[in-house]
Amino acid sequence: MKPKILVAREVFPEVLEHLRRHFEVDDNQADVVLGVEGLKQRLADKAGAMTAVSDPVNAEVIAAAPQLKAVCNFAVGYNNIDLAACTRAGIVATNTPGVLDDTTADLAWALLMATARHIQTSEHWLRAGHWQGFRMLDWLGSDVHHATLGILGMGRIGQALARRALGFDMKVIYHNRSRLPEDKEAACRATWVAKEALLREADFLVLLLPYSAESHHIIGAAELALMKSTAHLINVARGGIVDDVALISALRQRRLSGAALDVFEGEPKLNPGFLELDNVTLTPHIGSSSRPTRMAMAMTAANNLIAALSGQRPPNLVNTDVWK
């Protein structure tokens, strides 16, 4: 008998085929968001699960899944998984680091350019038929070249973003809980600064830190007040890192030049105040959304699950205490 697993969200058919060589697969190709109750029902007899960040694998779900041995997220983040509850139950939890670094950095760079040069709002203005020809003072944006790029959260994606800034001759500063080794700083031409200095000096502040209780609203009204009125905020990390209400207020009052957001508090819902603003660029959490990268993420999660249910230590184990 093959172990039973749940694939909680729609994935590529090739991934399901790969998994079916090893497991009896309960898929969700209709891509219905299962929620707590749906997960409790579908995981009751399962040994493993492939999940997305929208799937709340909390203590209640874990208690309803007595046979569960592995939960494998197809994402870098795993704040949807109660790691402590998994560890207490002897359940392996994994993520998919590394495979989406460059793709997410690409999207961050695209959003930086879009907010700097009003790409989204000027296109909407053109499509609405407002363009009547050249005017000297129309759509004055911010220069990216020679500007200061600030990165909050200097992991793999942050370093990839910093390398992209080299071609624009930007000054790169960053803040992280721990400073990078000298060789990595040199490769990025990046300088560690205190958080307050980062906020005050950055022309473009990109958020790339994981969500946790400690990082909740790490950018709020007080932090936004420290930023230049000409600065731009870009968030491709997680919703909840920014206080969306405070950001909307700063943008509305032009205390911040612009913002570009791929993530939101409570997504897929978002604060309707964002829709009233002409100085914010919005995308629907597409940071890793290229076909090669999403395929690599799904296959990485699948291989983590295969390893875990074969009695092997999965490559991307996040609750390492469970393996002792």
Disulfide bonds with the S-S distance in Angstrom:
none
